[in-house]
Amino acid sequence: MPTRGVFVSEEASLLANLIENNVEINNSCGGNGTCGTCLIQVIEGLHYFSEVEELEAEIKRDRGFEENERLSCQSFIKGKVTIKIP
């Protein structure tokens, strides 16, 4: 699995930051939090992620996501994290 470091802006979603840095990630709904295709796994730094809002919580429940799985379009980062794009 290739690894890559990128710096992210706290003002933009993780998805927007990944796209800005030319990191390939699915996002069928354009970052609206409705499709679930921008799923990422948090390897380290889950505490640096923004809180899970209701829209994401509903998708996580409906699809059985694990605690460390987040939608990148709904996530904002405030520290160093390690993620995996499945």
A tleap script that builds the chain and sets N, CA, C and O, in Angstrom:
source leaprc.protein.ff14SB
mol = sequence {
  NMET PRO THR ARG GLY VAL PHE VAL SER GLU
  GLU ALA SER LEU LEU ALA ASN LEU ILE GLU
  ASN ASN VAL GLU ILE ASN ASN SER CYS GLY
  GLY ASN GLY THR CYS GLY THR CYS LEU ILE
  GLN VAL ILE GLU GLY LEU HIE TYR PHE SER
  GLU VAL GLU GLU LEU GLU ALA GLU ILE LYS
  ARG ASP ARG GLY PHE GLU GLU ASN GLU ARG
  LEU SER CYS GLN SER PHE ILE LYS GLY LYS
  VAL THR ILE LYS ILE CPRO
}
set mol.1.N position { 0.841 -1.169 0.000 }
set mol.1.CA position { 0.000 0.000 0.000 }
set mol.1.C position { 0.891 1.240 0.000 }
set mol.1.O position { 1.717 1.396 0.899 }
set mol.2.N position { 0.743 2.127 -0.991 }
set mol.2.CA position { 1.561 3.338 -1.025 }
set mol.2.C position { 1.133 4.301 0.086 }
set mol.2.O position { -0.048 4.400 0.421 }
set mol.3.N position { 2.108 5.000 0.642 }
set mol.3.CA position { 1.817 6.000 1.658 }
set mol.3.C position { 2.209 7.363 1.120 }
set mol.3.O position { 3.073 7.498 0.254 }
set mol.4.N position { 1.535 8.373 1.673 }
set mol.4.CA position { 1.778 9.721 1.194 }
set mol.4.C position { 1.408 10.694 2.291 }
set mol.4.O position { 0.380 10.521 2.947 }
set mol.5.N position { 2.209 11.695 2.501 }
set mol.5.CA position { 1.899 12.728 3.477 }
set mol.5.C position { 1.379 13.969 2.786 }
set mol.5.O position { 1.922 14.396 1.767 }
set mol.6.N position { 0.330 14.547 3.338 }
set mol.6.CA position { -0.206 15.801 2.804 }
set mol.6.C position { -0.559 16.712 3.978 }
set mol.6.O position { -0.917 16.244 5.059 }
set mol.7.N position { -0.454 18.005 3.749 }
set mol.7.CA position { -0.901 18.985 4.724 }
set mol.7.C position { -2.328 19.364 4.385 }
set mol.7.O position { -2.668 19.548 3.217 }
set mol.8.N position { -3.168 19.482 5.411 }
set mol.8.CA position { -4.570 19.793 5.174 }
set mol.8.C position { -4.955 21.101 5.847 }
set mol.8.O position { -4.398 21.478 6.878 }
set mol.9.N position { -5.904 21.771 5.252 }
set mol.9.CA position { -6.481 22.980 5.815 }
set mol.9.C position { -7.598 22.583 6.768 }
set mol.9.O position { -8.434 21.744 6.431 }
set mol.10.N position { -7.617 23.176 7.946 }
set mol.10.CA position { -8.671 22.871 8.922 }
set mol.10.C position { -10.025 23.400 8.480 }
set mol.10.O position { -11.055 22.952 8.983 }
set mol.11.N position { -10.040 24.344 7.552 }
set mol.11.CA position { -11.292 24.956 7.109 }
set mol.11.C position { -12.031 24.135 6.062 }
set mol.11.O position { -13.218 24.357 5.825 }
set mol.12.N position { -11.340 23.191 5.435 }
set mol.12.CA position { -11.943 22.378 4.377 }
set mol.12.C position { -12.073 20.939 4.865 }
set mol.12.O position { -11.325 20.491 5.733 }
set mol.13.N position { -13.032 20.230 4.292 }
set mol.13.CA position { -13.218 18.823 4.658 }
set mol.13.C position { -11.997 18.009 4.241 }
set mol.13.O position { -11.210 18.422 3.389 }
set mol.14.N position { -11.866 16.869 4.850 }
set mol.14.CA position { -10.774 15.973 4.469 }
set mol.14.C position { -10.888 15.602 2.995 }
set mol.14.O position { -9.876 15.544 2.296 }
set mol.15.N position { -12.100 15.351 2.516 }
set mol.15.CA position { -12.291 15.027 1.093 }
set mol.15.C position { -11.764 16.144 0.206 }
set mol.15.O position { -11.028 15.883 -0.745 }
set mol.16.N position { -12.129 17.380 0.505 }
set mol.16.CA position { -11.668 18.520 -0.300 }
set mol.16.C position { -10.144 18.605 -0.278 }
set mol.16.O position { -9.521 18.882 -1.303 }
set mol.17.N position { -9.548 18.366 0.881 }
set mol.17.CA position { -8.093 18.392 0.992 }
set mol.17.C position { -7.449 17.275 0.194 }
set mol.17.O position { -6.427 17.493 -0.457 }
set mol.18.N position { -8.023 16.086 0.231 }
set mol.18.CA position { -7.472 14.971 -0.535 }
set mol.18.C position { -7.538 15.258 -2.028 }
set mol.18.O position { -6.574 15.018 -2.755 }
set mol.19.N position { -8.663 15.767 -2.481 }
set mol.19.CA position { -8.810 16.107 -3.901 }
set mol.19.C position { -7.813 17.190 -4.296 }
set mol.19.O position { -7.181 17.105 -5.349 }
set mol.20.N position { -7.675 18.206 -3.450 }
set mol.20.CA position { -6.726 19.304 -3.700 }
set mol.20.C position { -5.293 18.791 -3.834 }
set mol.20.O position { -4.493 19.351 -4.584 }
set mol.21.N position { -4.978 17.728 -3.106 }
set mol.21.CA position { -3.639 17.138 -3.137 }
set mol.21.C position { -3.522 15.975 -4.119 }
set mol.21.O position { -2.564 15.203 -4.064 }
set mol.22.N position { -4.493 15.854 -5.011 }
set mol.22.CA position { -4.483 14.830 -6.055 }
set mol.22.C position { -4.424 13.405 -5.513 }
set mol.22.O position { -3.795 12.531 -6.108 }
set mol.23.N position { -5.088 13.179 -4.374 }
set mol.23.CA position { -5.196 11.841 -3.811 }
set mol.23.C position { -6.490 11.234 -4.339 }
set mol.23.O position { -7.562 11.820 -4.185 }
set mol.24.N position { -6.393 10.077 -4.952 }
set mol.24.CA position { -7.554 9.433 -5.555 }
set mol.24.C position { -8.476 8.862 -4.481 }
set mol.24.O position { -8.062 8.050 -3.653 }
set mol.25.N position { -9.746 9.307 -4.512 }
set mol.25.CA position { -10.747 8.820 -3.570 }
set mol.25.C position { -12.124 8.947 -4.226 }
set mol.25.O position { -12.431 9.955 -4.863 }
set mol.26.N position { -12.941 7.912 -4.059 }
set mol.26.CA position { -14.296 7.945 -4.613 }
set mol.26.C position { -15.122 8.997 -3.885 }
set mol.26.O position { -14.941 9.233 -2.690 }
set mol.27.N position { -16.035 9.627 -4.627 }
set mol.27.CA position { -16.973 10.588 -4.041 }
set mol.27.C position { -18.125 10.827 -4.992 }
set mol.27.O position { -18.203 11.869 -5.643 }
set mol.28.N position { -19.006 9.869 -5.068 }
set mol.28.CA position { -20.103 9.885 -6.035 }
set mol.28.C position { -21.058 11.059 -5.877 }
set mol.28.O position { -21.600 11.540 -6.872 }
set mol.29.N position { -21.281 11.537 -4.646 }
set mol.29.CA position { -22.275 12.600 -4.426 }
set mol.29.C position { -21.643 13.986 -4.386 }
set mol.29.O position { -22.322 14.966 -4.081 }
set mol.30.N position { -20.353 14.079 -4.691 }
set mol.30.CA position { -19.697 15.377 -4.717 }
set mol.30.C position { -19.469 15.990 -3.345 }
set mol.30.O position { -19.367 17.211 -3.220 }
set mol.31.N position { -19.388 15.158 -2.317 }
set mol.31.CA position { -19.102 15.658 -0.981 }
set mol.31.C position { -20.307 16.093 -0.179 }
set mol.31.O position { -20.175 16.858 0.776 }
set mol.32.N position { -21.476 15.617 -0.553 }
set mol.32.CA position { -22.702 15.999 0.154 }
set mol.32.C position { -23.064 15.069 1.305 }
set mol.32.O position { -24.058 15.297 1.995 }
set mol.33.N position { -22.274 14.031 1.517 }
set mol.33.CA position { -22.505 13.130 2.641 }
set mol.33.C position { -23.665 12.183 2.471 }
set mol.33.O position { -24.250 11.741 3.460 }
set mol.34.N position { -24.014 11.860 1.239 }
set mol.34.CA position { -25.176 10.997 1.016 }
set mol.34.C position { -24.852 9.639 0.406 }
set mol.34.O position { -25.674 8.726 0.486 }
set mol.35.N position { -23.681 9.481 -0.199 }
set mol.35.CA position { -23.404 8.227 -0.902 }
set mol.35.C position { -22.549 7.249 -0.097 }
set mol.35.O position { -22.686 6.036 -0.257 }
set mol.36.N position { -21.685 7.754 0.752 }
set mol.36.CA position { -20.825 6.889 1.547 }
set mol.36.C position { -19.592 6.370 0.829 }
set mol.36.O position { -18.867 5.550 1.390 }
set mol.37.N position { -19.328 6.820 -0.393 }
set mol.37.CA position { -18.197 6.276 -1.155 }
set mol.37.C position { -16.854 6.881 -0.765 }
set mol.37.O position { -15.812 6.350 -1.148 }
set mol.38.N position { -16.855 7.971 -0.016 }
set mol.38.CA position { -15.587 8.595 0.386 }
set mol.38.C position { -15.127 8.085 1.755 }
set mol.38.O position { -14.409 8.773 2.481 }
set mol.39.N position { -15.550 6.887 2.083 }
set mol.39.CA position { -15.203 6.250 3.343 }
set mol.39.C position { -13.690 6.127 3.500 }
set mol.39.O position { -12.988 5.743 2.564 }
set mol.40.N position { -13.198 6.458 4.693 }
set mol.40.CA position { -11.793 6.254 5.032 }
set mol.40.C position { -11.722 5.530 6.371 }
set mol.40.O position { -12.660 5.571 7.167 }
set mol.41.N position { -10.609 4.877 6.599 }
set mol.41.CA position { -10.359 4.239 7.892 }
set mol.41.C position { -9.297 5.061 8.608 }
set mol.41.O position { -8.256 5.378 8.031 }
set mol.42.N position { -9.556 5.403 9.850 }
set mol.42.CA position { -8.600 6.169 10.641 }
set mol.42.C position { -7.686 5.181 11.362 }
set mol.42.O position { -8.139 4.394 12.193 }
set mol.43.N position { -6.415 5.231 11.040 }
set mol.43.CA position { -5.424 4.345 11.642 }
set mol.43.C position { -4.900 4.971 12.939 }
set mol.43.O position { -4.773 4.290 13.957 }
set mol.44.N position { -4.600 6.258 12.892 }
set mol.44.CA position { -4.113 6.997 14.060 }
set mol.44.C position { -4.719 8.399 14.060 }
set mol.44.O position { -4.913 9.005 13.006 }
set mol.45.N position { -5.015 8.902 15.260 }
set mol.45.CA position { -5.451 10.290 15.393 }
set mol.45.C position { -6.942 10.522 15.318 }
set mol.45.O position { -7.370 11.620 14.964 }
set mol.46.N position { -7.746 9.530 15.638 }
set mol.46.CA position { -9.202 9.696 15.566 }
set mol.46.C position { -9.671 10.894 16.400 }
set mol.46.O position { -10.652 11.548 16.046 }
set mol.47.N position { -8.982 11.180 17.495 }
set mol.47.CA position { -9.360 12.298 18.363 }
set mol.47.C position { -9.146 13.662 17.699 }
set mol.47.O position { -9.642 14.667 18.208 }
set mol.48.N position { -8.419 13.722 16.576 }
set mol.48.CA position { -8.226 14.967 15.845 }
set mol.48.C position { -9.329 15.226 14.817 }
set mol.48.O position { -9.332 16.267 14.159 }
set mol.49.N position { -10.242 14.308 14.680 }
set mol.49.CA position { -11.349 14.456 13.733 }
set mol.49.C position { -12.486 15.242 14.369 }
set mol.49.O position { -12.684 15.199 15.583 }
set mol.50.N position { -13.229 15.957 13.534 }
set mol.50.CA position { -14.424 16.647 14.002 }
set mol.50.C position { -15.431 15.624 14.509 }
set mol.50.O position { -15.348 14.439 14.187 }
set mol.51.N position { -16.373 16.095 15.300 }
set mol.51.CA position { -17.429 15.229 15.818 }
set mol.51.C position { -18.280 14.690 14.670 }
set mol.51.O position { -18.416 15.339 13.632 }
set mol.52.N position { -18.842 13.523 14.859 }
set mol.52.CA position { -19.747 12.942 13.867 }
set mol.52.C position { -21.088 13.667 13.975 }
set mol.52.O position { -21.723 13.656 15.029 }
set mol.53.N position { -21.508 14.289 12.888 }
set mol.53.CA position { -22.804 14.978 12.844 }
set mol.53.C position { -23.896 13.982 12.458 }
set mol.53.O position { -23.595 12.860 12.051 }
set mol.54.N position { -25.142 14.380 12.581 }
set mol.54.CA position { -26.280 13.475 12.404 }
set mol.54.C position { -26.313 12.800 11.022 }
set mol.54.O position { -26.592 11.604 10.933 }
set mol.55.N position { -26.038 13.535 9.963 }
set mol.55.CA position { -26.052 12.963 8.613 }
set mol.55.C position { -25.076 11.790 8.511 }
set mol.55.O position { -25.434 10.718 8.021 }
set mol.56.N position { -23.861 11.996 8.970 }
set mol.56.CA position { -22.858 10.932 8.932 }
set mol.56.C position { -23.224 9.801 9.887 }
set mol.56.O position { -23.047 8.629 9.552 }
set mol.57.N position { -23.727 10.135 11.060 }
set mol.57.CA position { -24.105 9.122 12.045 }
set mol.57.C position { -25.168 8.185 11.471 }
set mol.57.O position { -25.128 6.976 11.700 }
set mol.58.N position { -26.105 8.745 10.734 }
set mol.58.CA position { -27.163 7.935 10.116 }
set mol.58.C position { -26.577 6.957 9.097 }
set mol.58.O position { -26.941 5.782 9.074 }
set mol.59.N position { -25.676 7.447 8.263 }
set mol.59.CA position { -25.037 6.576 7.268 }
set mol.59.C position { -24.202 5.499 7.960 }
set mol.59.O position { -24.226 4.337 7.556 }
set mol.60.N position { -23.462 5.888 9.004 }
set mol.60.CA position { -22.640 4.920 9.744 }
set mol.60.C position { -23.510 3.813 10.339 }
set mol.60.O position { -23.149 2.637 10.282 }
set mol.61.N position { -24.645 4.188 10.905 }
set mol.61.CA position { -25.564 3.191 11.484 }
set mol.61.C position { -26.150 2.291 10.398 }
set mol.61.O position { -26.141 1.067 10.523 }
set mol.62.N position { -26.657 2.907 9.338 }
set mol.62.CA position { -27.313 2.157 8.264 }
set mol.62.C position { -26.381 1.164 7.580 }
set mol.62.O position { -26.809 0.085 7.171 }
set mol.63.N position { -25.123 1.525 7.459 }
set mol.63.CA position { -24.176 0.684 6.718 }
set mol.63.C position { -23.233 -0.106 7.612 }
set mol.63.O position { -22.373 -0.833 7.114 }
set mol.64.N position { -23.381 0.024 8.910 }
set mol.64.CA position { -22.579 -0.760 9.842 }
set mol.64.C position { -21.108 -0.395 9.867 }
set mol.64.O position { -20.257 -1.268 10.036 }
set mol.65.N position { -20.794 0.887 9.700 }
set mol.65.CA position { -19.402 1.326 9.750 }
set mol.65.C position { -18.827 1.093 11.141 }
set mol.65.O position { -19.544 1.146 12.140 }
set mol.66.N position { -17.541 0.839 11.188 }
set mol.66.CA position { -16.814 0.701 12.441 }
set mol.66.C position { -16.571 2.084 13.046 }
set mol.66.O position { -16.719 3.099 12.365 }
set mol.67.N position { -16.201 2.120 14.319 }
set mol.67.CA position { -15.944 3.386 15.010 }
set mol.67.C position { -14.862 4.205 14.309 }
set mol.67.O position { -14.953 5.431 14.245 }
set mol.68.N position { -13.833 3.526 13.780 }
set mol.68.CA position { -12.718 4.236 13.142 }
set mol.68.C position { -12.948 4.529 11.657 }
set mol.68.O position { -12.028 4.972 10.969 }
set mol.69.N position { -14.147 4.292 11.161 }
set mol.69.CA position { -14.466 4.600 9.763 }
set mol.69.C position { -15.264 5.897 9.712 }
set mol.69.O position { -16.228 6.085 10.454 }
set mol.70.N position { -14.840 6.783 8.821 }
set mol.70.CA position { -15.474 8.084 8.694 }
set mol.70.C position { -15.696 8.407 7.228 }
set mol.70.O position { -15.039 7.851 6.348 }
set mol.71.N position { -16.633 9.314 6.977 }
set mol.71.CA position { -16.805 9.866 5.640 }
set mol.71.C position { -15.860 11.057 5.537 }
set mol.71.O position { -15.928 11.978 6.352 }
set mol.72.N position { -14.991 11.042 4.550 }
set mol.72.CA position { -14.017 12.132 4.440 }
set mol.72.C position { -14.689 13.465 4.129 }
set mol.72.O position { -14.154 14.518 4.476 }
set mol.73.N position { -15.846 13.435 3.483 }
set mol.73.CA position { -16.537 14.685 3.154 }
set mol.73.C position { -17.154 15.345 4.388 }
set mol.73.O position { -17.459 16.537 4.371 }
set mol.74.N position { -17.335 14.580 5.439 }
set mol.74.CA position { -17.943 15.097 6.663 }
set mol.74.C position { -16.913 15.310 7.775 }
set mol.74.O position { -17.268 15.685 8.892 }
set mol.75.N position { -15.641 15.071 7.463 }
set mol.75.CA position { -14.578 15.115 8.464 }
set mol.75.C position { -13.684 16.332 8.282 }
set mol.75.O position { -13.273 16.664 7.170 }
set mol.76.N position { -13.399 16.977 9.382 }
set mol.76.CA position { -12.454 18.081 9.425 }
set mol.76.C position { -11.365 17.694 10.419 }
set mol.76.O position { -11.656 17.129 11.474 }
set mol.77.N position { -10.119 17.994 10.089 }
set mol.77.CA position { -8.971 17.510 10.840 }
set mol.77.C position { -8.285 18.670 11.564 }
set mol.77.O position { -8.109 19.753 11.006 }
set mol.78.N position { -7.907 18.420 12.809 }
set mol.78.CA position { -7.199 19.439 13.590 }
set mol.78.C position { -5.951 18.846 14.243 }
set mol.78.O position { -5.698 19.089 15.423 }
set mol.79.N position { -5.178 18.081 13.495 }
set mol.79.CA position { -3.955 17.491 14.011 }
set mol.79.C position { -3.433 16.428 13.060 }
set mol.79.O position { -3.993 16.213 11.985 }
set mol.80.N position { -2.372 15.775 13.457 }
set mol.80.CA position { -1.742 14.760 12.614 }
set mol.80.C position { -2.515 13.450 12.703 }
set mol.80.O position { -2.756 12.930 13.792 }
set mol.81.N position { -2.894 12.932 11.560 }
set mol.81.CA position { -3.640 11.688 11.487 }
set mol.81.C position { -3.039 10.779 10.431 }
set mol.81.O position { -2.325 11.226 9.533 }
set mol.82.N position { -3.342 9.496 10.556 }
set mol.82.CA position { -2.993 8.513 9.536 }
set mol.82.C position { -4.288 7.834 9.128 }
set mol.82.O position { -5.031 7.325 9.967 }
set mol.83.N position { -4.546 7.835 7.836 }
set mol.83.CA position { -5.772 7.221 7.321 }
set mol.83.C position { -5.445 6.196 6.260 }
set mol.83.O position { -4.340 6.161 5.719 }
set mol.84.N position { -6.421 5.369 5.974 }
set mol.84.CA position { -6.330 4.411 4.874 }
set mol.84.C position { -7.588 4.596 4.024 }
set mol.84.O position { -8.701 4.695 4.541 }
set mol.85.N position { -7.382 4.639 2.728 }
set mol.85.CA position { -8.509 4.718 1.793 }
set mol.85.C position { -8.725 3.310 1.266 }
set mol.85.O position { -7.908 2.799 0.501 }
set mol.86.N position { -9.834 2.673 1.675 }
set mol.86.CA position { -10.064 1.277 1.267 }
set mol.86.C position { -10.277 1.132 -0.239 }
set mol.86.O position { -10.481 0.021 -0.730 }
savepdb mol mol.pdb
quit
